[in-house]
Amino acid sequence: WLPKAHVEAPIAGSMVLAAVLLKLGGYGIIRMTPTNISTTLIYPMIAMATWGVIMTGLTCLRKTDLKALIAYSSVGHMGLVASATLIQTPWSTSGAVILMIAHGLTSSMLFCLANMLYERTNTRMLIAMRGMHKAMPLMTSYWLIASLTNLALPPTINLIGEIQIMTTLFNWSPLTIMMTAMGATITAIYSLQMFMTTQQGHLTKDSKETYPAQTRELLIMLLHALPILLLTLNLELIY
């Protein structure tokens, strides 16, 4: 239901759902998961969570709807958070919190960027949004920041959270490295594909009259990008 809720909701609903409500769910899992949970319960749940990261990534590779692509990407990242919170170690919980904060900023930024393109093209199809670098060159820099943080480029805060979660999962079971590594690779592929499809190429006939980014839109993007950069430079701001 989550991708459908993201796609059908207005932009404000999508941003709040990605940035706040999903994080409340992660906080609830952290607080409510018992410390003495049975290993027989942890194994299938973590297996489903890590497998979900791969399946949502493969779904993103085939999506033509930009908003649906970002929604499935959000689900995949929360699969990593869910698997980390079930292990219940200080390192995994810290990684889950860091990734939730990073994902809240990145996913909200991507939804806002997708809505800006939708307002100008009246479509969410990726093929109809190509060449936006020529129409909105300044917004391309924000697309680049959002795409690179979504794929956990070093030394962004997203990478720190993912590395902590992957390390914890590997210490818990070495087999999980195959799932998490494959999920990270697929995430990088569809994030770069999303950026290149929307920004490069020739403008379509319907996009010739696209107006440039407005001041309020640039301010919204700055308020997303600035916390990401500040947390990347000084992670202690979280604590």
Salt bridges, closest charged atoms under 4 A:
ASP65 OD1 - ARG124 NE 3.18
GLU162 OE2 - HIS77 NE2 3.72
GLU217 OE1 - ARG120 NH2 2.76
